[in-house]
Amino acid sequence: MPRGKVVSIVAGSFIGILTFATSFALVKAQDYNDMLNQRNTLSRDIIRNKQLADEKKKEATRISGEIKSLEKDISSTQSKIDSLDGQINDTRNQIDEKIRIIREKESDLKKQQSDQAEALRAIYESSDESFVYLLFSSSDLSEVIDRTSYMEALEVKIDSNVKKIIKLRDQLLKEKEVLNSKEAELSGLKKENETYQNNLSHQKNQKDDLKNMTLAQQKSYQDLVEKLKQEMTSISAKIYEERQKRLKGGKEALGSRSSGYPYSSIDSPDPWSFLTRECTSYAAWYWNVLLGKEWTNTQPGQGDARNWANMVSANNQEFGASYRVSNTPQIGAIISWSGSSLTSSHGHVAIVEAINQDGTIDVSEYNWLAYQYSYRQFVTPSDYGNYSYIY
């Protein structure tokens, strides 16, 4: 085979291998970027749903106030119901007493009417006998006088009975009027009590509905956050794995230093209003504890690494410091990446530990590798997008 042809075949094979390697690298890069994009999307979803859950928590707190107000209304309504129950019982007792009195007066009235009838009958029977007849037919004058006195007594008794009957009748009518009034009062109290009972039931249902609705919505968002976190954990694991591969096969290297960072729990609030074992918490700890430089999250909810350059002026005002933002590295400075497909949309912060002659830097950091401390050497800052130094 001619030498030129051999050279041509070898060159062609080499180009083919190079093309395949390049294509494979592009596919890997695309896969990595896809994972980062997925994680960024999940991260945004988590933040949004956390905010919604927090809003529901605040709403639950607000509604708790409304529930307390409802509980006061419920207590007031219950007190009114209890008071009405007492009034109803008193009114029933009064009605029972009136019925007893009316029955007594009706019995007394019947007796008086019977006595009156007896007196009238006696007078009627004696009405045909004249005084002259009595005078001559009687053997004794005293008998005539006694008979006359008896008749006069009957007349007095009749007059007295008439007055008693009229008085009893009037009293009976008044008692019946009072009875009718008490029965009407009792009916009104019962209706009022029924209204309060219905209000009480409505208030209790409203209280339970408010509480259950908000708690259910809050739980729904929290469950969604947990689900998104699990998905993000899965994707993050792949990203961290890819970062380790890059470290092993690239120009960067991992040092063997230790940090002294004291927090073991993940994503718990730290003293500077960041979340533990995140890059931001480590950088804040490093400055505050190791360097004695005060730095805190002056924008709660917006303390992402990408925003740190914007927090310089606020920290200067807070602590009377004179921190500044620069493009030139300095030992002990915070390097803040604004966010890229390699650092996630939240950005990344680290501490500059060394400045190398070739322009690379060594950094100490947290959560470049799955919530772990790492000391990366020979880092080219521009490989990870826009950046700035704070010191």
Secondary structure, 3 states (H helix, E strand, C coil): CCHHHHHHHHHHHHHHHHHHHHHHHHHHHHHHHHHHHHHHHHHHHHHHHHHHHHHHHHHHHHHHHHHHHHHHHHHHHHHHHHHHHHHHHHHHHHHHHHHHHHHHHHHHHHHHHHHHHHHHHHHHHHCCCCHHHHHHHCCCHHHHHHHHHHHHHHHHHHHHHHHHHHHHHHHHHHHHHHHHHHHHHHHHHHHHHHHHHHHHHHHHHHHHHHHHHHHHHHHHHHHHHHHHHHHHHHHHHHHHHHHHHHHHHCCCEECCCCCCCCCCCCCCECCCCCECCCHHHHHHHHHHHHHCCCCCCCCCCCCCHHHHHHHHHHHHHHHCCCCCEECCCCCCCEEEECCECCCECCCEEEEEEEECCCCCEEEEEEEEECCEEEEEEEECHHHHCCEEEEC
